[in-house]
Each structure stands twice: as structure tokens, then as C-alpha cells.
Amino acid sequence: MVVASGGGWNAWAKEMTIRRRITSIFNKTREHFPSLKDYNDYLEEVEDMTFNLIEGIDVEVIEAKIARYQQENAEQIYLSRAKRAEDLAAALKASRMNPGKAGANDTAAGSSQGISSGAGVQEGQYAPAAVPGGLAQPRPTGMAPQPIGGSSVPLQGDDEETMRLRAERGARAGGWSIEMCKRRALQEAFSTIFV
């Protein structure tokens, strides 16, 4: 199940794939343990296995350990996944009933899913998103970006002045200015001159 890594994006994708897989199997919560120390030991062991899989250390041994854990705890894994699905369904239902008052759990569950529009869902509500493993997570739908400060009317039209203002505001939003670009160009030009 280890994905070959060739570059920066592949390394990130490999890590995310492994973390999702491990999290879906090792999904015990604090309530499953008699003490906080036992729970922390469990989390540390899971993180050690995850790290070793990502780095390719003792992969066969860890895969055997994961398979054994899955066999021994199949019922607990299934129940934890079902409880998570129920929690997400309840959050989805709550967000549909109160579209203006999305809870922190709704926002956290949907923040990584991105913004899109779903059929049968009104603007500003949450819709289920398909994720690996068959569970649906709520995500925000149909929300347009809201302006922060300044004019509430977006720049419209394609005339030269509007395009200039758009470019200027975009550069400022990114933390750049024309003066900064000029200063950097001068510094780079004069840094090659030896005295």
C-alpha cells in the first residue's frame, strides 16, 4: 500500500494516503482507554507506525501488524466508522436546519473539502462529499467570496482602468507593491557589480 515517491507533491500525497489509511483503521478514542497515559501510548504507537510507513522503514513488519490489528479489532473499527458517519449525518442535518448557524464541527469537517455546489442543496448549506472509505463529510456549498473592507461592489468591466485597479489590488492582497518590485530589481542589478 506504500506509494512510490518521486517529488514534493508525491511525497505529500503519499503521506496523506498513508495517514488516511492508518486513521481509518486505528480509530480508537480517549473513551476506549482506562487512563490518559494508555491513550497517549496508543497514539504514539500509531504515529510511529505511520512515520515508519512513510519513510519505508520495516514496511513488511508494520503491514503484518496492521493486518493482525484489523482482524482482532474488526468490530470496534466498524462501530467507530459507523459512529463517525452518524455524527457527520447529524451535523449535516443540523446545518440544513440552521444554515446561518453552522457549528465548529461542521466547519472543521467541511473546511478541507473545498467549495462546490450540490444538487438539491441551497446556497450556504452543507452537502455530503464523497471520501475514500464511503463516509460522507459535510462541506460548504455555493458560497461566494465575501469582500473584506473597502467597497462592497466588485470591480466590473474590462476597461483599462478596471484592469489596472484589479492588478494593483491583487498585488497588494498578496503583499507586493510596485515599489518593492523596483527596489528588488535594482538590488539584483547592482549586486553583480564588484567594487
Sequence and secondary structure as in RCSB ss.txt:
>XXXX:A:sequence
MVVASGGGWNAWAKEMTIRRRITSIFNKTREHFPSLKDYNDYLEEVEDMTFNLIEGIDVEVIEAKIARYQQENAE
QIYLSRAKRAEDLAAALKASRMNPGKAGANDTAAGSSQGISSGAGVQEGQYAPAAVPGGLAQPRPTGMAPQPIGG
SSVPLQGDDEETMRLRAERGARAGGWSIEMCKRRALQEAFSTIFV
>XXXX:A:secstr
      SHHHHHHHHHHHHHHHHHHS   GGGSSSHHHHHHHHHHHHHHHHHHHHTSSHHHHHHHHHHHHHHTHH
HHHHHHHHHHHHHHHHHHHHHH TT   HHHHHHHHTT  B  TT  TT EEEEE TTS EEEEEBS      SS
 SS   S SHHHHHHHHHHHHHHTT  HHHHHHHHHHHHHTT   
